[in-house]
């Protein structure tokens, strides 16, 4: 069960890949953009520490279950990580 929500983490590999894509969408860059700006990959790489699957689930919970505004959740998270 995902904390506070009537959802369950699934183990189906095909569905899980699709779900992880959605949770990690902040780190997805179109190939044409990456080809023109290869330095983006190095800049985004450190985000994996902060935007792991459990953290993305928690951030989604704060928005979906606690009714916090996405920009508030983002701002608070960034402050916590980098202050």
TIDO-947055 format. One record per residue (C-alpha): residue number from 1; residue in one letter; y, z, x. Coordinates in pm, 1 decimal, decimal comma, padded with zeros to 6 digits. Each point is the difference from the previous one (the first is absolute). Layout:
N
- k/r/north/up/east
- NUM/a/Y/Z/X
...
end
This chain:
83
- k/r/north/up/east
- 1/x/00000,0/00000,0/00000,0
- 2/x/00346,3/-00084,5/00126,0
- 3/x/00201,8/00319,8/00001,7
- 4/x/00151,3/00064,9/-00340,9
- 5/x/-00097,2/-00335,6/-00144,3
- 6/x/-00313,6/-00098,6/-00190,4
- 7/x/-00086,4/-00256,2/00267,8
- 8/x/-00281,6/-00023,2/00247,4
- 9/x/-00016,6/-00159,0/00345,3
- 10/x/-00258,0/-00276,1/-00020,3
- 11/x/-00235,2/-00108,9/00273,3
- 12/x/-00053,7/-00358,3/-00112,9
- 13/x/00094,2/-00198,6/00310,4
- 14/x/00156,4/-00297,4/-00181,1
- 15/x/00209,5/00207,4/-00239,2
- 16/x/00086,2/00248,7/00274,7
- 17/x/00140,7/-00279,9/00216,9
- 18/x/00223,0/-00107,3/-00289,3
- 19/x/00108,1/00359,9/-00063,6
- 20/x/00074,8/00062,0/00366,2
- 21/x/00206,3/-00317,1/00009,2
- 22/x/00217,4/00140,9/-00276,8
- 23/x/00029,3/00340,2/00167,4
- 24/x/00087,0/-00156,2/00334,2
- 25/x/00234,5/-00262,9/-00136,3
- 26/x/00289,7/00142,2/00202,0
- 27/x/-00171,3/-00124,8/00314,4
- 28/x/-00087,1/-00348,8/-00121,5
- 29/x/00208,4/-00284,7/00134,6
- 30/x/-00028,6/-00366,6/-00088,0
- 31/x/-00149,6/-00207,4/00280,2
- 32/x/00298,1/-00236,2/00017,1
- 33/x/00237,3/00295,7/00043,3
- 34/x/-00224,5/00156,6/00262,7
- 35/x/-00031,0/-00332,0/00184,4
- 36/x/00379,8/-00027,1/00020,7
- 37/x/00045,1/00370,1/00084,8
- 38/x/-00307,2/00125,3/00190,3
- 39/x/00180,2/00320,3/00100,8
- 40/x/-00034,2/00117,6/-00360,8
- 41/x/-00366,8/00083,5/00061,6
- 42/x/00092,4/00241,7/00279,5
- 43/x/00276,7/00154,4/-00208,6
- 44/x/-00223,1/00058,9/-00302,2
- 45/x/-00303,8/00121,8/00191,3
- 46/x/00116,5/00364,2/00030,6
- 47/x/00032,4/00018,5/-00379,1
- 48/x/-00376,8/00026,5/-00030,7
- 49/x/00030,5/00362,4/00113,9
- 50/x/00236,7/00078,5/-00284,4
- 51/x/-00137,0/-00230,2/-00268,9
- 52/x/-00370,3/00074,6/00014,1
- 53/x/-00212,6/-00032,6/-00311,8
- 54/x/00015,9/00373,7/-00088,5
- 55/x/00376,9/00003,9/00046,2
- 56/x/00046,5/-00311,6/-00214,4
- 57/x/-00215,7/00159,5/-00270,7
- 58/x/00216,1/00313,1/00016,3
- 59/x/00324,5/-00199,1/-00016,2
- 60/x/-00132,9/-00197,5/-00296,0
- 61/x/-00097,4/00326,0/-00170,0
- 62/x/00352,3/00136,3/00040,1
- 63/x/00140,5/-00307,8/-00172,4
- 64/x/-00267,9/-00050,9/-00264,8
- 65/x/-00099,1/00355,1/-00091,8
- 66/x/00304,6/00206,6/00095,5
- 67/x/00246,7/-00262,9/-00131,1
- 68/x/00208,5/00006,8/00316,5
- 69/x/00209,1/-00305,9/00076,5
- 70/x/-00151,1/-00227,2/00269,0
- 71/x/00320,7/00004,6/00204,2
- 72/x/00004,2/00381,6/-00011,2
- 73/x/-00362,6/00017,0/00118,5
- 74/x/00072,3/-00250,3/00276,8
- 75/x/00314,3/00175,2/00113,8
- 76/x/-00166,1/00343,3/00002,4
- 77/x/-00300,5/-00132,3/00190,3
- 78/x/00213,8/-00167,5/00264,2
- 79/x/00204,0/00316,6/00046,4
- 80/x/-00315,2/00209,2/00036,5
- 81/x/-00151,7/-00237,5/00253,4
- 82/x/00306,6/-00069,7/00213,3
- 83/x/00225,5/00306,1/-00022,3
end
